[in-house]
């Protein structure tokens, strides 16, 4: 296989065999080591600003994009995380996210290495296995999208599982509901949930610190880290004031070079002043804390009204009969889209459409036009390996037929 790959290369220098006998003109690893002093054979060492890594987005869209990074851009996140989380050689980082995605690579491999800490990687996520490993290896910190935390809280038994050494849990890669932060603070009493905002394109943009109060973590995704600028713009591309929703624009050291072989997407995502169009919605408060409120593409337009799927999800996750939920728009010939709630029930009793409507209008005070008009039930949501909900798959699954 290696020979076939080498034959397709445009400018192959040589092929090296490790722990085997070289054939067909290949070199042994020992020969490679002796060649390092010969400048005419090997290319010059790369710089920290050379192309280093293509990191693919995690698949929440039907066609993941390759994010081309240098060492300087991709190492920005772990450098900031080590400082913000106070990671040291005494820490043991637990990483349940794949190391082929941004969160797993930067916080599961790079950050512990920079801090001199240990790391325990989990190859396939399972909540019971994860809780066992946290205790068995004395893990002091972890990072994951919110769905992983949700599953582990549901599986947690204080008489069986030892999470006493766990001091921080960074939630990134997907928005974390306020109710989840408060529940984690209650069940994992010695652990602080820390919210952050970033992406495969920009790495870490904002983060809360362990010393921030629970209320702050539950209501924001932190402040910009050193060197990062964040601003919120309206439909006219002009900045909006504190507390107003708009698109999150980014400028800072963690931004990738380009989308791999998709230069038109790179150009479209960069505005005239060099700010990166994240495609995310959010708001900044008067203290500079960011709150991510959803994706621009996660807006449901019903009869001319814009509905934030994230806002409806936040409200539904506080209901005792709902373990998890994804809110999607499904096509409708009369109003364009209708709101559908895809629900994972908590326990044997499923919430009815009337119960949900009464709860959202009376308890959550949502406008009636934001309330889902349809319910679908699943035993678990369709997610990527990194724990992000695949809404495009849910729309494909439920977009062509009527439900409850």
Secondary structure, DSSP 8 states (H G I E B T S, - for coil): -HHHHHHH-SS----EESSS---TT-EEHHHHHHHTT-TTTS-----TTSEEEEEE--SSSSS--EEEEEHHHHHHHHHHHHHHHT--TT-EEEE-S-TTSHHHHIIIIIHHHHHT-EEEE-SS--HHHHHHHHHHTT--EEEE-HHHHHHHHHH--TTT---TT--EEEE-SS---HHHHHHHHHHSTT-EEEEEEEETTTEEEEE--TTS-HHHHHH---EE-TT-EEEEE-TTS-B--TT--EEEEEESTT--SEETT-HHHHHHTB-TTS-EEEEEEEEE-TTSBEEEEEEGGGEEEETTEEEEHHHHHHHHHTSTTEEEEEEEEEEETTTEEEEEEEEEESSS----HHHHHHIIIIIS---GGGS-SEEEE-SS--B-TTS-B-HHHHHHHHTTS---
